[in-house]
């Protein structure tokens, strides 16, 4: 069993990572682009599960966001569940999963997205930062498509051609469960 000092340090680290996640959402929505830059490590990676987004390094990440903001209007990101797992001694690295949704304007239309982030965090001299952030979508659709969107596999409608959702149908656990129930 770890001692009290180590447990307190881990709780402080978890709190700092949760603050990092919150800052990301607020800073993205408020277009505080230099604040967004400071949330990533120098060699940080931002990518999407569908492969559309990929940027390595702070400058490339900021350029990626400039491109996104060119087609996005006002929006609001809501983060719901946060799972943080510390690696090694828990002092320098952690991984995380974050679930959330977003309401936003994209190319002049109201859209909603159900999303997850798969994160790697690194503790730096400036505090905890994103070393890697990968976004995946359960759906990303115009508001008019929302009521029955989970009945369809092509739930990513952010781009000109609808694409398959990133999850859950492609997850090994989902596939195994569906097979065990005779549905796959």
BAMARLUM-939045 format. One record per residue (C-alpha): x, y, z; chain; residue in one letter; residue number from 1. Coordinates in steps of 0.5 Angstrom, whole numbers, always signed. Example, Ala and Ser with C-alpha at 12.3 -4.5 7.8 and 13.67 -1.06 7.14 Angstrom:
+-------+-------+-------+-------+-----+-----+
!    xx !    yy !    zz ! chain ! res !   n !
+-------+-------+-------+-------+-----+-----+
!   +25 !    -9 !   +16 !     A !   A !   1 !
!   +27 !    -2 !   +14 !     A !   S !   2 !
+-------+-------+-------+-------+-----+-----+
END
This chain:
+-------+-------+-------+-------+-----+-----+
!    xx !    yy !    zz ! chain ! res !   n !
+-------+-------+-------+-------+-----+-----+
!    +0 !    +0 !    +0 !     A !   X !   1 !
!    +3 !    +7 !    -2 !     A !   X !   2 !
!    +4 !   +12 !    +4 !     A !   X !   3 !
!    -1 !   +18 !    +5 !     A !   X !   4 !
!    +4 !   +23 !    +2 !     A !   X !   5 !
!    +4 !   +19 !    -5 !     A !   X !   6 !
!    -3 !   +18 !    -4 !     A !   X !   7 !
!    -4 !   +26 !    -3 !     A !   X !   8 !
!    +1 !   +27 !    -9 !     A !   X !   9 !
!    -3 !   +23 !   -14 !     A !   X !  10 !
!   -10 !   +26 !   -12 !     A !   X !  11 !
!    -6 !   +33 !   -13 !     A !   X !  12 !
!    -4 !   +30 !   -20 !     A !   X !  13 !
!   -11 !   +28 !   -22 !     A !   X !  14 !
!   -14 !   +35 !   -20 !     A !   X !  15 !
!    -9 !   +38 !   -24 !     A !   X !  16 !
!   -10 !   +34 !   -30 !     A !   X !  17 !
!   -18 !   +35 !   -29 !     A !   X !  18 !
!   -16 !   +42 !   -29 !     A !   X !  19 !
!   -12 !   +41 !   -36 !     A !   X !  20 !
!   -18 !   +38 !   -39 !     A !   X !  21 !
!   -23 !   +43 !   -37 !     A !   X !  22 !
!   -18 !   +49 !   -39 !     A !   X !  23 !
!   -18 !   +45 !   -46 !     A !   X !  24 !
!   -26 !   +46 !   -47 !     A !   X !  25 !
!   -26 !   +53 !   -45 !     A !   X !  26 !
!   -20 !   +55 !   -49 !     A !   X !  27 !
!   -23 !   +52 !   -55 !     A !   X !  28 !
!   -30 !   +55 !   -54 !     A !   X !  29 !
!   -27 !   +62 !   -53 !     A !   X !  30 !
!   -22 !   +62 !   -58 !     A !   X !  31 !
!   -16 !   +63 !   -53 !     A !   X !  32 !
!   -11 !   +60 !   -58 !     A !   X !  33 !
!    -5 !   +62 !   -54 !     A !   X !  34 !
!    -8 !   +58 !   -48 !     A !   X !  35 !
!    -9 !   +52 !   -52 !     A !   X !  36 !
!    -2 !   +52 !   -55 !     A !   X !  37 !
!    +0 !   +52 !   -47 !     A !   X !  38 !
!    -4 !   +46 !   -46 !     A !   X !  39 !
!    +0 !   +41 !   -50 !     A !   X !  40 !
!    +8 !   +39 !   -49 !     A !   X !  41 !
!   +13 !   +41 !   -54 !     A !   X !  42 !
!   +12 !   +35 !   -58 !     A !   X !  43 !
!    +5 !   +34 !   -57 !     A !   X !  44 !
!    +0 !   +30 !   -62 !     A !   X !  45 !
!    -7 !   +32 !   -64 !     A !   X !  46 !
!   -11 !   +27 !   -68 !     A !   X !  47 !
!   -17 !   +24 !   -70 !     A !   X !  48 !
!   -19 !   +17 !   -70 !     A !   X !  49 !
!   -22 !   +17 !   -77 !     A !   X !  50 !
!   -15 !   +20 !   -79 !     A !   X !  51 !
!   -17 !   +27 !   -82 !     A !   X !  52 !
!   -13 !   +31 !   -76 !     A !   X !  53 !
!    -6 !   +30 !   -75 !     A !   X !  54 !
!    -1 !   +35 !   -72 !     A !   X !  55 !
!    +5 !   +34 !   -68 !     A !   X !  56 !
!    +8 !   +40 !   -64 !     A !   X !  57 !
!    +5 !   +46 !   -62 !     A !   X !  58 !
!    +6 !   +50 !   -68 !     A !   X !  59 !
!    +2 !   +44 !   -72 !     A !   X !  60 !
!    -3 !   +43 !   -67 !     A !   X !  61 !
!    -5 !   +51 !   -67 !     A !   X !  62 !
!    -5 !   +51 !   -75 !     A !   X !  63 !
!   -10 !   +45 !   -74 !     A !   X !  64 !
!   -14 !   +49 !   -70 !     A !   X !  65 !
!   -14 !   +55 !   -75 !     A !   X !  66 !
!   -16 !   +50 !   -80 !     A !   X !  67 !
!   -22 !   +48 !   -76 !     A !   X !  68 !
!   -24 !   +55 !   -73 !     A !   X !  69 !
!   -25 !   +57 !   -81 !     A !   X !  70 !
!   -31 !   +52 !   -81 !     A !   X !  71 !
!   -33 !   +53 !   -74 !     A !   X !  72 !
!   -38 !   +58 !   -71 !     A !   X !  73 !
!   -40 !   +59 !   -64 !     A !   X !  74 !
!   -40 !   +52 !   -60 !     A !   X !  75 !
!   -40 !   +49 !   -53 !     A !   X !  76 !
!   -36 !   +43 !   -51 !     A !   X !  77 !
!   -39 !   +39 !   -45 !     A !   X !  78 !
!   -34 !   +34 !   -42 !     A !   X !  79 !
!   -38 !   +29 !   -37 !     A !   X !  80 !
!   -34 !   +23 !   -35 !     A !   X !  81 !
!   -26 !   +23 !   -34 !     A !   X !  82 !
!   -22 !   +17 !   -33 !     A !   X !  83 !
!   -15 !   +18 !   -31 !     A !   X !  84 !
!   -10 !   +12 !   -30 !     A !   X !  85 !
!    -3 !   +14 !   -28 !     A !   X !  86 !
!    +3 !   +10 !   -31 !     A !   X !  87 !
!   +10 !    +8 !   -27 !     A !   X !  88 !
!   +11 !   +11 !   -21 !     A !   X !  89 !
!    +5 !   +16 !   -23 !     A !   X !  90 !
!    +9 !   +22 !   -22 !     A !   X !  91 !
!   +11 !   +24 !   -29 !     A !   X !  92 !
!    +6 !   +20 !   -34 !     A !   X !  93 !
!    -2 !   +18 !   -34 !     A !   X !  94 !
!    -7 !   +16 !   -39 !     A !   X !  95 !
!   -14 !   +18 !   -40 !     A !   X !  96 !
!   -21 !   +17 !   -43 !     A !   X !  97 !
!   -26 !   +23 !   -43 !     A !   X !  98 !
!   -33 !   +23 !   -46 !     A !   X !  99 !
!   -37 !   +29 !   -48 !     A !   X ! 100 !
!   -41 !   +32 !   -53 !     A !   X ! 101 !
!   -41 !   +39 !   -57 !     A !   X ! 102 !
!   -46 !   +43 !   -59 !     A !   X ! 103 !
!   -43 !   +48 !   -65 !     A !   X ! 104 !
!   -44 !   +51 !   -72 !     A !   X ! 105 !
!   -40 !   +48 !   -77 !     A !   X ! 106 !
!   -41 !   +51 !   -84 !     A !   X ! 107 !
!   -47 !   +55 !   -82 !     A !   X ! 108 !
!   -51 !   +50 !   -79 !     A !   X ! 109 !
!   -52 !   +47 !   -72 !     A !   X ! 110 !
!   -49 !   +41 !   -71 !     A !   X ! 111 !
!   -48 !   +36 !   -65 !     A !   X ! 112 !
!   -43 !   +31 !   -63 !     A !   X ! 113 !
!   -42 !   +25 !   -58 !     A !   X ! 114 !
!   -35 !   +24 !   -57 !     A !   X ! 115 !
!   -29 !   +21 !   -53 !     A !   X ! 116 !
!   -22 !   +23 !   -52 !     A !   X ! 117 !
!   -16 !   +18 !   -51 !     A !   X ! 118 !
!   -11 !   +22 !   -48 !     A !   X ! 119 !
!    -3 !   +21 !   -46 !     A !   X ! 120 !
!    -1 !   +27 !   -40 !     A !   X ! 121 !
!    +6 !   +28 !   -38 !     A !   X ! 122 !
!    +8 !   +32 !   -32 !     A !   X ! 123 !
!   +13 !   +38 !   -34 !     A !   X ! 124 !
!   +16 !   +44 !   -31 !     A !   X ! 125 !
!   +10 !   +48 !   -32 !     A !   X ! 126 !
!    +5 !   +42 !   -30 !     A !   X ! 127 !
!    +1 !   +37 !   -33 !     A !   X ! 128 !
!    +0 !   +37 !   -41 !     A !   X ! 129 !
!    -3 !   +34 !   -46 !     A !   X ! 130 !
!    +3 !   +29 !   -50 !     A !   X ! 131 !
!    -3 !   +26 !   -54 !     A !   X ! 132 !
!   -10 !   +27 !   -55 !     A !   X ! 133 !
!   -14 !   +23 !   -60 !     A !   X ! 134 !
!   -22 !   +25 !   -61 !     A !   X ! 135 !
!   -27 !   +20 !   -64 !     A !   X ! 136 !
!   -34 !   +21 !   -65 !     A !   X ! 137 !
!   -40 !   +17 !   -63 !     A !   X ! 138 !
!   -44 !   +22 !   -68 !     A !   X ! 139 !
!   -43 !   +29 !   -71 !     A !   X ! 140 !
!   -49 !   +31 !   -74 !     A !   X ! 141 !
!   -54 !   +36 !   -76 !     A !   X ! 142 !
!   -59 !   +38 !   -71 !     A !   X ! 143 !
!   -64 !   +35 !   -76 !     A !   X ! 144 !
!   -61 !   +28 !   -76 !     A !   X ! 145 !
!   -60 !   +27 !   -69 !     A !   X ! 146 !
!   -67 !   +24 !   -67 !     A !   X ! 147 !
!   -65 !   +17 !   -70 !     A !   X ! 148 !
!   -58 !   +18 !   -71 !     A !   X ! 149 !
!   -56 !   +12 !   -67 !     A !   X ! 150 !
!   -60 !    +7 !   -72 !     A !   X ! 151 !
!   -55 !    +9 !   -77 !     A !   X ! 152 !
!   -48 !    +7 !   -78 !     A !   X ! 153 !
!   -45 !   +13 !   -82 !     A !   X ! 154 !
!   -46 !   +18 !   -76 !     A !   X ! 155 !
!   -40 !   +22 !   -78 !     A !   X ! 156 !
!   -43 !   +28 !   -82 !     A !   X ! 157 !
!   -38 !   +33 !   -81 !     A !   X ! 158 !
!   -35 !   +33 !   -88 !     A !   X ! 159 !
!   -38 !   +32 !   -95 !     A !   X ! 160 !
!   -39 !   +25 !   -95 !     A !   X ! 161 !
!   -42 !   +21 !   -89 !     A !   X ! 162 !
!   -37 !   +17 !   -85 !     A !   X ! 163 !
!   -38 !   +11 !   -80 !     A !   X ! 164 !
!   -38 !   +13 !   -73 !     A !   X ! 165 !
!   -31 !   +11 !   -69 !     A !   X ! 166 !
!   -34 !    +8 !   -64 !     A !   X ! 167 !
!   -37 !    +3 !   -61 !     A !   X ! 168 !
!   -38 !    -2 !   -66 !     A !   X ! 169 !
!   -31 !    -2 !   -68 !     A !   X ! 170 !
!   -29 !    -3 !   -61 !     A !   X ! 171 !
!   -26 !   -11 !   -59 !     A !   X ! 172 !
!   -30 !   -11 !   -53 !     A !   X ! 173 !
!   -37 !    -9 !   -57 !     A !   X ! 174 !
!   -35 !   -14 !   -62 !     A !   X ! 175 !
!   -34 !   -20 !   -57 !     A !   X ! 176 !
!   -40 !   -18 !   -53 !     A !   X ! 177 !
!   -44 !   -18 !   -60 !     A !   X ! 178 !
!   -42 !   -24 !   -62 !     A !   X ! 179 !
!   -43 !   -28 !   -55 !     A !   X ! 180 !
!   -50 !   -26 !   -56 !     A !   X ! 181 !
!   -51 !   -28 !   -63 !     A !   X ! 182 !
!   -51 !   -21 !   -66 !     A !   X ! 183 !
!   -45 !   -21 !   -70 !     A !   X ! 184 !
+-------+-------+-------+-------+-----+-----+
END
